[in-house]
Amino acid sequence: MLRQPRLDLPDLLYHVIIRGIDRNTIFHDDHDRRNFLDRFSNLLTQTNTERCAFVITPIISIY
């Protein structure tokens, strides 16, 4: 089943989640995290998007 198009309206609040394929690690070290944060910051500035909060949490394997 195809996903429905997302709403893209001014002043709409979004909850964004990024997860690795098969829950694999996205950030392998601090350099990866810093690279993401720099790119994320630039994107927010370029698109004039307000960020309310964010967190980068490690995946803890239960296996």
MDAnalysis code that builds the backbone (N, CA, C; Angstrom):
import MDAnalysis as mda
import numpy as np

u = mda.Universe.empty(189, n_residues=63, atom_resindex=np.repeat(np.arange(63), 3), trajectory=True)
u.add_TopologyAttr("name", ["N", "CA", "C"] * 63)
u.add_TopologyAttr("resid", np.arange(1, 64))
u.add_TopologyAttr("resname", ["MET", "LEU", "ARG", "GLN", "PRO", "ARG", "LEU", "ASP", "LEU", "PRO", "ASP", "LEU", "LEU", "TYR", "HIS", "VAL", "ILE", "ILE", "ARG", "GLY", "ILE", "ASP", "ARG", "ASN", "THR", "ILE", "PHE", "HIS", "ASP", "ASP", "HIS", "ASP", "ARG", "ARG", "ASN", "PHE", "LEU", "ASP", "ARG", "PHE", "SER", "ASN", "LEU", "LEU", "THR", "GLN", "THR", "ASN", "THR", "GLU", "ARG", "CYS", "ALA", "PHE", "VAL", "ILE", "THR", "PRO", "ILE", "ILE", "SER", "ILE", "TYR"])
u.atoms.positions = np.array([
    [0.852, -1.177, 0.000],
    [0.000, 0.000, 0.000],
    [0.894, 1.235, 0.000],
    [0.607, 2.157, -0.882],
    [1.407, 3.365, -0.984],
    [1.104, 4.320, 0.163],
    [2.133, 5.026, 0.585],
    [1.977, 6.033, 1.630],
    [1.276, 7.256, 1.039],
    [0.379, 7.828, 1.807],
    [-0.316, 9.043, 1.377],
    [0.655, 10.224, 1.375],
    [0.464, 11.189, 0.476],
    [1.343, 12.371, 0.473],
    [1.280, 13.094, 1.812],
    [2.420, 13.610, 2.240],
    [2.472, 14.354, 3.496],
    [1.963, 15.772, 3.282],
    [1.398, 16.333, 4.321],
    [0.972, 17.724, 4.268],
    [2.204, 18.616, 4.316],
    [2.192, 19.656, 3.544],
    [3.280, 20.623, 3.543],
    [2.656, 22.013, 3.627],
    [2.308, 22.406, 4.839],
    [1.622, 23.673, 5.060],
    [2.448, 24.576, 5.953],
    [2.381, 25.883, 5.728],
    [3.104, 26.812, 6.600],
    [2.648, 26.663, 8.049],
    [3.596, 26.785, 8.960],
    [3.329, 26.755, 10.400],
    [2.812, 25.417, 10.918],
    [2.937, 24.366, 10.126],
    [2.536, 23.042, 10.580],
    [3.685, 22.416, 11.364],
    [3.374, 21.782, 12.485],
    [4.377, 21.149, 13.330],
    [4.614, 19.718, 12.850],
    [5.885, 19.334, 12.686],
    [6.246, 17.999, 12.223],
    [7.048, 17.267, 13.286],
    [6.857, 15.979, 13.352],
    [7.680, 15.104, 14.183],
    [8.462, 14.234, 13.201],
    [9.769, 14.397, 13.173],
    [10.599, 13.708, 12.184],
    [11.453, 12.658, 12.884],
    [11.458, 11.456, 12.337],
    [12.278, 10.364, 12.862],
    [13.151, 9.849, 11.728],
    [14.430, 9.664, 12.012],
    [15.342, 9.081, 11.041],
    [15.895, 7.808, 11.656],
    [15.787, 6.724, 10.927],
    [16.268, 5.443, 11.435],
    [17.039, 4.744, 10.319],
    [18.094, 4.041, 10.684],
    [18.874, 3.292, 9.708],
    [18.099, 2.093, 9.179],
    [18.425, 1.670, 7.968],
    [17.793, 0.502, 7.373],
    [18.050, -0.700, 8.275],
    [17.015, -1.472, 8.538],
    [17.092, -2.618, 9.456],
    [17.614, -2.209, 10.829],
    [17.344, -0.950, 11.208],
    [17.767, -0.386, 12.494],
    [19.285, -0.380, 12.672],
    [19.999, -0.330, 11.554],
    [21.455, -0.244, 11.616],
    [21.889, 1.134, 12.095],
    [23.105, 1.214, 12.583],
    [23.676, 2.457, 13.073],
    [23.802, 3.467, 11.939],
    [23.398, 4.701, 12.193],
    [23.549, 5.774, 11.218],
    [24.855, 6.519, 11.471],
    [25.115, 6.811, 12.726],
    [26.326, 7.551, 13.096],
    [27.318, 6.586, 13.735],
    [28.492, 6.463, 13.132],
    [29.494, 5.531, 13.638],
    [30.462, 6.190, 14.613],
    [30.554, 7.524, 14.556],
    [31.473, 8.213, 15.462],
    [31.061, 9.684, 15.567],
    [31.806, 10.440, 16.356],
    [31.491, 11.858, 16.550],
    [31.604, 12.655, 15.258],
    [32.499, 12.258, 14.362],
    [32.632, 12.944, 13.068],
    [31.335, 12.823, 12.263],
    [30.729, 11.630, 12.239],
    [29.452, 11.435, 11.548],
    [28.359, 12.308, 12.160],
    [28.312, 12.332, 13.488],
    [27.291, 13.146, 14.169],
    [27.483, 14.629, 13.868],
    [28.720, 15.111, 13.910],
    [29.011, 16.524, 13.638],
    [28.653, 16.866, 12.198],
    [28.959, 15.960, 11.272],
    [28.622, 16.176, 9.860],
    [27.110, 16.337, 9.705],
    [26.351, 15.462, 10.341],
    [24.897, 15.563, 10.276],
    [24.407, 16.878, 10.863],
    [24.909, 17.229, 12.033],
    [24.463, 18.455, 12.692],
    [24.782, 19.692, 11.866],
    [25.944, 19.724, 11.230],
    [26.300, 20.852, 10.360],
    [25.350, 20.944, 9.171],
    [25.093, 19.813, 8.538],
    [24.194, 19.812, 7.373],
    [22.760, 20.157, 7.779],
    [22.329, 19.623, 8.922],
    [20.987, 19.906, 9.429],
    [20.834, 21.394, 9.730],
    [21.815, 21.969, 10.372],
    [21.809, 23.395, 10.696],
    [21.742, 24.246, 9.426],
    [22.547, 23.894, 8.436],
    [22.533, 24.632, 7.164],
    [21.173, 24.530, 6.485],
    [20.579, 23.345, 6.496],
    [19.267, 23.157, 5.876],
    [18.206, 24.010, 6.567],
    [18.228, 24.038, 7.894],
    [17.256, 24.851, 8.623],
    [17.412, 26.329, 8.284],
    [18.653, 26.782, 8.181],
    [18.910, 28.184, 7.840],
    [18.447, 28.489, 6.423],
    [18.799, 27.642, 5.487],
    [18.445, 27.866, 4.074],
    [16.937, 27.867, 3.845],
    [16.218, 27.047, 4.587],
    [14.770, 26.937, 4.388],
    [13.974, 27.774, 5.381],
    [14.700, 28.516, 6.230],
    [14.051, 29.357, 7.238],
    [13.068, 28.542, 8.083],
    [13.538, 27.371, 8.493],
    [12.715, 26.448, 9.273],
    [13.090, 26.552, 10.745],
    [12.071, 26.636, 11.597],
    [12.304, 26.706, 13.031],
    [12.354, 25.298, 13.612],
    [13.333, 25.040, 14.453],
    [13.473, 23.749, 15.136],
    [13.100, 23.970, 16.586],
    [12.153, 23.204, 17.074],
    [11.747, 23.328, 18.475],
    [12.693, 22.552, 19.382],
    [13.053, 21.346, 18.977],
    [13.940, 20.504, 19.774],
    [14.412, 19.346, 18.914],
    [15.513, 18.726, 19.323],
    [15.946, 17.507, 18.668],
    [16.839, 16.731, 19.609],
    [16.983, 15.450, 19.328],
    [17.843, 14.594, 20.131],
    [18.415, 13.505, 19.224],
    [19.651, 13.153, 19.470],
    [20.266, 12.020, 18.792],
    [20.465, 10.953, 19.857],
    [19.750, 9.844, 19.712],
    [19.852, 8.781, 20.704],
    [20.516, 7.563, 20.082],
    [21.373, 6.907, 20.817],
    [22.001, 5.690, 20.288],
    [21.001, 4.525, 20.313],
    [21.172, 3.606, 19.385],
    [20.369, 2.399, 19.381],
    [21.020, 1.406, 20.346],
    [20.232, 0.909, 21.253],
    [20.738, -0.075, 22.206],
    [20.147, -1.435, 21.819],
    [20.994, -2.324, 21.419],
    [20.552, -3.640, 20.985],
    [20.107, -4.468, 22.189],
    [18.986, -5.149, 22.035],
    [18.493, -6.023, 23.100],
    [18.753, -7.483, 22.765],
    [19.459, -7.738, 21.686],
    [19.711, -9.120, 21.251],
    [20.980, -9.648, 21.855],
])
